Amino acid sequence: MQQYATKKDILERAQELIGIPFKNIDTKGILASGKGAIGNLIQECWFGIPVNSDPRPDFVEADVELKAHPFRYNRNGQVVAKERLVCDIINYMEEYNKTFETSAFYLKCHDMLLLPYEDKINISKEYFSIAKAVLFSFPEEDLAIIRDDWGKIISKIKSGIAEQISEGDTLYLGACTKGANSSSLRKQPFSYVLAKQRAYCLKTSYMTYILQNYIFGNIKNEKIVSDVSMLKDKTFEEYVVEKIDKYKNYSIDELCDCFKIDKKKPIKNKESLLAFNILGLKSNKAEEFIKAGINVKTIRLNANNTITESMSFRTFKFKEIANQTWEDSDLQNYFSETRFLFIVYKQDGNGILRLKGCQFWNMPYNDLEIEMKKVWEITKKVILEGASFRKVDNKNTSDLPKLRDNKVGHVRPHARNSNDVDELPNGKMFPKQCFWLNNYYILSQLNSTFKDKE
């Protein structure tokens, strides 16, 4: 086996691979082996390193891990990661007793040889090729957040609730399910409940940022944390909450005065814009939010502690849902991966809207895997049966899940007009629909301090 003692040796050999179709180096028929085949192909056939379960990096002498990763081009022609970057399996029985620096993730992936390749639709992977070869180490500011992410994962293991771990708990470093199916389970140290097998992973949003900024370009975005020393005694999320809380109880007009925004000028999403201004941003493109895939949502509380509007999401394609399982559905992936930042405003006794603060949130495991799963499964059933309207009290209604049917979510139209339709599996056209979070469910998830009496 050829030895690669230095990072320079590794990078020079990797750069020789750029542009060569994978079929030209597959001397062992590895491409036909299934998931993970491309990484194994490069490791064995190009670098001569046998595939193994060694917890150390692939290039032991140089302390570098090899990671081939697929990307695609979006409709705007931008490079985006096709998926998360999966790292080592989490051994619940051992990992809780380590530090971040001795964790399976950091020992394996602190320095990586990243080999991105374009995953072309309807083209055999034997014709794919490596597009770039880059040695990557985590920037100091990212490592501070990744360390906090690791701590959140370990905290659930120590609390005996490893079965409730979700990618939405964290920002850059996730814990994704890993195994043949959802029945792949492992023991955990502080509970008799078996937990889904999970692996450390770098989230899709983080990998997209790496591709766009460190590999294929250098897009500059505004930062919330300009110096990592700002996180010396607090987490990134605590830092954001503290910044927003400094303007607690300011009215919309008062905030506009603070940040020199025309109060009379109609501005879309003004409440969100004001929050970004508080965080020192001129736009809604914060580097940390992009890396973490954080979805910022503004919530308006009425004076009597109710929420009028439910929360909508993107319209879905009927045929896509019909061909998915819950485990690989867009909805399950979205809510399991996504962390939200709720910006909360509340009307005072005079009807004036005032900032109450903010809250980071992700959907609790049971709410997603029990309640939202029910909503999705009923939706799929109705779609497969051929969704249609019927008259009830002179109103058109369907069998899609309604606000009263589930405590977490429902489905209803999100079409621009009567002509905004999508094709059902049976060929008929039906108004576009989207999933919603119920207004009263959102209220139940808000911190109690937001609902204090004025």
N, C-alpha and C positions, 0 to 999 in steps of 0.2 A: 504493500500500500504506500503510495506516495505521501510524504509528509509535507505539510504546509506550516512552517515554523513562524512565519511573520504575516502580518496583515497585508503587507506589500505583495508577498507571494500569492496570497489568496485572491486579492483584487486583480492582479495581472492575469491569473488563470481564468477568473470569472469574465473578464472583459473579452477574452478570446471566444467566449461562448455566444456573445451578442449576435443575433441575426441568424444563427444556425437552426434550421427546423429540427424539432425534437426527434423526429423519426431518424435523423442522420446520426444521432448519438445513442439511440436505444438498442444496444447490442444484447440486451438480456430480456427483451419483451416486457419491460416494466410498465410501459404506458397502458397496457391492457389490465393492469392490476387494480384499477379503481381509484377511489378518493386518495389523495396524497401522492398519486403516482408521479407527478411532475417533479416534486421536491425530491422524492426517492431516486428518480431517474438521474437528476443532476448530481445528487450526492454520490451515487454508486458509479454511474457510467462516465461522468465527467471528472469528478474529483477522486474517484477510487476509494470512497469511504463506505464500507458496508452499512446498510441500515441497521440500527440497533436501538436499544432502550436505555442507553447511557444517559444519566441525568446531566452530564456535563455537556458543554457546547460541542457541535459537530467537529469543529477544528480545535481539538483539545490543546495543542501546543500554542496556538495563537489566541485561544480563549474567545472564539467567534462562532456564532450560530448561523447556519445557512437557512434562509427563508425565501423560497420562491412564492410570488404572490400575484394573483390575477387582477387585472384592471380592465375597465371598458371606457368608452367615450360616451358622455351623456349628450343630450340633444343640443347643448350649447358648445359641443366640441371639447369639453373639459375632461381631463382624466379623472376617473373616480374608482375607488376600490370596489371590487365586485363583492367582497365579503370581509369579515373580520379576519385578523391574523391569529390563528390558534397556536398556543404555546403548550406547555406541559400540563398533564392531568393533575388535578389537585388531590393530594392524598390527605383527606380530612384528619386521619388518625395521626399524622406526623406534622403537617404544615402549621398547625396552630402554635406549635412549640418553637417556631423559628422567628428570627427577625426578618425584616424586609431584605437586608443584604444577604441573608443565608437562605432565602426562600427559593423554591424550585423555579419560579419565574425569573428572578433577578440573576441567579447563578447561570441560567441557561441563555437568557436573552439580553443581557446588559450591553453587549456589542453584537451586531448582526450584519451579515452580508445579505442585503436585500436585492433580490433578482425579480423585478416585475416583468410580467408578460401579458400581452393583450389576449383576453379571452374572447375570441371572435364567435359570434352567434352563427350556428349552422355550418361551422367549419371544424373538421376533426382536429383534436389537440395535437396530433402528430405533426401538423403544419404550423403550430404555434412556435414562437421563439422568444428568447429573452431580449427585452428592449434596452435595459440599462443594468449596470452593476454598481452598487453603492455600498460602502461601509457606513453603517449608521450607529450612532450612540445617542441616547436620549439627552436633549437639552436640559440644563439644570432646572429650568422653570417647569418643564413637563414632568421631570422626575419627582419634584415635590408633590405634584398632584397624584402621580401614579403611586407614590408611597402611601398617600392618604387612602387611595382606592383599595390598595392591598389591605390596609388596616380595617376597612369596612367589611371586606370579605372574611377576614380572620375573626372579626368581632362576632359575626353570625355563627361561625363554627364554635367559638368559645361559649356562646349563649345557648348552644344546643339546638339551633334552628338552621342548620346547613341546608335543610330541605326548602327553606324560604329564600335562599340566595337568588338574586336576579341581576341581570346585566344593568338594569335601570338603577341599581343602588349606587353605581359609580360613574366616573366621568370618562377616563381614558382607558384604564385597565378594567376589563370585565371578567366574569366567570360564566362562560357559555356552557350549555349542555353538550356532552360529548359521549357518544356511544352509538350502538347500532340502532337503538330506539329509546323511547321514554322509559322502558323498563330496565335500562342500565343503571343500577343502583349501587351505592357504597355505604359502608358503615361510617358513623361519625362518633367522635369521642365522648360527647356529653349528652347523648340522647340515644334511645333505642330505635328511633325512627330512621329508616333508611332514606338517604338523600340521593337525588339524581346525580349521576357522575358528571362532573364539570371540569373544565380546563381553563387555565388563565388564557385570556385573549386580549389583543389590542382591538378596540372597537372599529367598526367600519368607518365611522366618521373620522376617527383619529388617523387611520391608514390613508384615507382620502387626502387628509391634510399633508401627511408625509409625502405622498406621491406628488401632490401639486406644488409643494413648497421646497422640499429637499431633494427631489429626484428629477422632476420634469420642469421645474420652474422655481420662481421665488416671488409668490404673491404676498404682499405686505398687508396685514390687517392690524387694526387697532387692538391694543392689549388692555385688559382691565388691570392686571398686575404688571406693572412696568419693571419691577425689580423683585426677584425671588425672595429677598430679605423681608418683604412685606408679609410673607407667609411663615415667618420664623416661629411665631407663637400662635398661629391660627390656621385653619384650613382655608382653601379657596372659597368654599361655600360660606364659611363664617365671615370671611372678608367681604363678600358681596352683600350679605345680610346686614352687616354693620354699616356699610356705605349707604344702603337704601334707608335704613332706620334713622339716619341722621335727619331725614326730611319727613319723618313720621308726622302725620296730621296736617301737613301742608295741603292747601287746596290746589286744584288744577291751575287756577289763575296765579296763585302765589308761586307755584313751580315755574310757570311760564315767565314770570317776572325775574326769577332767579337765573334762568338760563336764556333770557333775552329772546323768547319765542313769542311771536304775535298771537295774543290771546283771541283775537277776533278772526284770525285766518283759519279756515277749515283745513285741518290736517288729519289725514288718515292715521289711525293708531296713535293718536297724540299721547295717550297714557303710557304706552310702551316707549315712545320716543323720549318722554320725560325721564323714565327710569334709566334709559341708556345714557342720557345726559348726566344723571346723578353718578353713574359709574365712570364718567369721564370720556364717554364715547360720542362721536359726532354722527355715527350711523348705527345700524343694528347688526353690524358684522364684527362682533368681538371674537378675537382669535381663540380664546378659551372655550367659548360657546360653540364655535365651529368644530373644533377638535373633539369636543364631547358630544356633539349632536344635540345640544340642549335646545328644547323648544320653549320659547318664551310666550306665555299666555297671560293676558290681562283679565282680571276677574273683578266684577262690580258687585259689591254687597249693598243691598238696600238697607235703610235705617233700621228696619225691623229684623235684620239678620236673615234675609232670604236672598236667593239668587234667581233672577228672572230667566236668564238665558242658559240653555244647555250648551255644551262645548262641542263644536263640530270638527271633523277631520276630513281628509281628502276623499273624494268620491272613489268608489271601487268599481272594478270590472266584474260583471256577473260571471263571465266564463272563467276568469281567473280563480274566483272563489270556488266555482264548481269543480275545478281540477286540483284543488289543494286539500291537504289534511290540516287539522288544527296546528300540528307541530311545525309545519312548514308554511303556514299562512302568513300573509303580510301583516295582518292584525296582531297575531301573537308575537311575531318578530318585532313589530313596532313598539308595542307596549312593554315587552320584556327588555328591550334595549334602551328605550328613551327615558331620559330624565328631563323633567319640566322645571321651569322657573315661573311660579305664579307671582305676578305683580298684583297686589290686592288694593283696591280703592273701595271706600265706603261712604255712603251718603250720611251726612250728619242730620240733626233734627230739622235743619232748614233746607234740606235737599241739596246741600253743597257737597260735591264729591271730593273726598280727601284721601291722600295716600296713607294706608295703614301699615305697609311693609311688604315683605316678599317671603316666599317659601319655596325651597327646592322639594320636589316630590316625584316619586315614581309609583306606579300602580302596585299595591301590595300583591304578593304572590297568589294568595287565595282568591282575591277579587278577579285577578286575571285568569287563573287556571280553573276556576269554578264558574264565576258569574259571566265574565266576558266570553268564555268558551261556550256557554249556553247560548248567548246571543248570536255568536258566529255560527254555531251548528244549526240553529233554527233558520238563520238567514240562508245558509247553504241548502238546507232541505227545501225551503220555499222556492229558491232559485231553480233547483233541479226539477221541482214539480211544475214549474212554469208560473212565475209570479203574475198575479192578475188583480185587478180591482173589483170590488163589489160595493153596492150601495148600502150604507148603514146610516139611518137618520138623514137621508138625502146627501150624505157625504161619501166620497170615494175612500175606501180603506182597503188594505191588503193584510196578508198574514205575516208580514215582516214584524219583528219584535218592536213593541211600542214602549213608550215611557213607563207605563204602569206594569209592564211585564217582568222587569228585571231591576234590581236595586242599583246596578252600576251603569248599564248602557242600553241603547236602543238604536234603531235604524229608521231614518226618514229621508225624504228627498233633499237633494242639494243641487237641484237643477236650476239653470238660469231662467228657463222658460219651458213651455210645453213641448218644444221641439228638441230640448236637450235630453236625449235618450241614449240608451245603450242596448246592445243585443243580448237577449237571453240565450241559453243553450238550445232552446227549442226554436230559435230563429225569430221570435217575436221581439218587438221593441218595447222597452219599459223605461220610465223616467229614471235618471241617474240617482243613485242613493249613496249615503255615507253613514258611517258609524258616528254616534254621538255619546258623550258622557252625560248622564242625567244631571240636571241642575242641583237636585237635592243630594246626589252622591258627591259632587264637587264640594258642596257646603260641608258635608260630613268629614271631608279630608283636610279642611283648612284648620290651621292652628286656632285654638280657642281664643287667643288674645285678639284676633281680628274681629271676633264676635262680641267683644265686651260692650256693655251698654255705654252710650255716650254720656 
